[in-house]
Amino acid sequence: MDKILLFIPVYNCEKQIVRVLDQLDDEVMKYISEVIIVNNRSTDNTEMVAAAYIRQHPSLPVKLLRNHDNYGLGGSHKVAFGYAMNNDFDYVIVLHGDDQGRISDFLPVLRSRYYKKHDCILGARFMRGSSLEGYSRFRTFGNVIYDFLFAFATGRRIYDLGSGLNMYSTGMLKDRFYIQFPDNLMFNYCMILASEYYGHDIRFYPISWREDDQVSNVKMASQAVKVLKMLKDYYMDPAVITQDYRDTDVDGYAADVIA
């Protein structure tokens, strides 16, 4: 039996985190060894709501962690990846805490052990068989265009640059190549490019995705310019993906167990 960690990053998700945790039914938990909620210094009641849920469900193997600083989404990934490797997990599943994705979409992947054949399985919102609810046509069009641009730069078909449901082998992560990637929402874009550069075996898998009461943290215009520059640099010289993309040099990504 593989040891699988479920990592739920949260930032101001007090309205959604209970719905996310309610997804962890008996069928899902057959495959999950432990769950960590990584709170990236939320300014609302996310931490209080999550801690209350943990107390009310003592049979669920869930821990609540609080980052030492506001590291950003990428930084929370680094905390979780480090936790997984330090505690001898074989795989990490990422499920965002804002209740846009459904972990049940990955049940076929887990039942069939499809994940064993690849280094990572990336949830794809814009792939045949996927389902989008409440997602604007403008944003869908923009994402598809960027998928094609990344496909051109990497020479492989790309179906999503960063959904909130992904699965990684810790064997892929052991070299910690990701530490110098941006701590913000561009972390996943670098992971895509790095997977091509380092020769990781990645597969996309169609998922469902919905938006209703979530608040986006994406600064679309400024991020679009940065992503295009990064992609151009990678196309000119793929080795640039080994550089340090962070705005701040963090000496270790650490978190405390709160509950």
Secondary structure, 3 states (H helix, E strand, C coil): CCCEEEEEEECCCCCCHHHHHCCCCHHHHCCCCEEEEEECCCCCCHHHHHHHHHHHCCCCCEEEEEECCCCHHHHHHHHHHHHHHHCCCCEEEEECCCCCCCHHHHHHHHHHCHHHHCCEEEEECCCCCCEEECCCHHHHHHHHHHHHHHHHHHCCCCCCCCCCEEEEEHHHHCCCHHHHCCCCCCHHHHHHHHHHHHCCCEEEEECEEECCCCCCCCCHHHHHHHHHHHHHHHHHCHHHHHCCCCCCCCCCCCEEECC
